[in-house]
Amino acid sequence: MVRKGRSERTIESYRDHVGRIFKEWLDSPLRELGLDPAKVVTMHDNITQENGPYIANGSMRTLRSIYNHARKAHKSLPADNPINAIDWNGEKRRDTGMGTRALSA
């Protein structure tokens, strides 16, 4: 990820998602998830309930990236990313942008 210019914050976020959110799946092959997208849907629902909608969506974006990257090297993985089965949680844009008053002359 460093080679692709990902920020340290992005890398740390991926580490957190994999090590904390997907801890129970660390020994599971990706093929298992690819063949049973319902597991991913259930996990997304559970994360939403336990940690909130934003972390659920964020962790699933991480898993989507991991699966897509693995699929490039391992064509035996199902072509359809299991994340495609998720009904994403709604997210509202943050309203934290800088106004013109906050900009220096």
Secondary structure in CASP SS format (residue, H / E / C, confidence):
PFRMAT SS
TARGET T0000
AUTHOR 0000-0000-0000
METHOD secondary structure of the structure
MODEL  1
M C 1.00
V C 1.00
R C 1.00
K C 1.00
G C 1.00
R C 1.00
S C 1.00
E H 1.00
R H 1.00
T H 1.00
I H 1.00
E H 1.00
S H 1.00
Y H 1.00
R H 1.00
D H 1.00
H H 1.00
V H 1.00
G H 1.00
R H 1.00
I H 1.00
F C 1.00
K H 1.00
E H 1.00
W H 1.00
L C 1.00
D C 1.00
S C 1.00
P C 1.00
L H 1.00
R H 1.00
E H 1.00
L H 1.00
G H 1.00
L H 1.00
D C 1.00
P H 1.00
A H 1.00
K H 1.00
V H 1.00
V H 1.00
T H 1.00
M H 1.00
H H 1.00
D H 1.00
N H 1.00
I H 1.00
T H 1.00
Q H 1.00
E H 1.00
N H 1.00
G C 1.00
P H 1.00
Y H 1.00
I H 1.00
A H 1.00
N H 1.00
G H 1.00
S H 1.00
M H 1.00
R H 1.00
T H 1.00
L H 1.00
R H 1.00
S H 1.00
I H 1.00
Y H 1.00
N H 1.00
H H 1.00
A H 1.00
R H 1.00
K H 1.00
A H 1.00
H C 1.00
K C 1.00
S C 1.00
L C 1.00
P C 1.00
A C 1.00
D C 1.00
N C 1.00
P H 1.00
I H 1.00
N H 1.00
A H 1.00
I C 1.00
D C 1.00
W C 1.00
N C 1.00
G C 1.00
E C 1.00
K C 1.00
R C 1.00
R C 1.00
D C 1.00
T C 1.00
G C 1.00
M C 1.00
G C 1.00
T H 1.00
R H 1.00
A H 1.00
L C 1.00
S C 1.00
A C 1.00
END
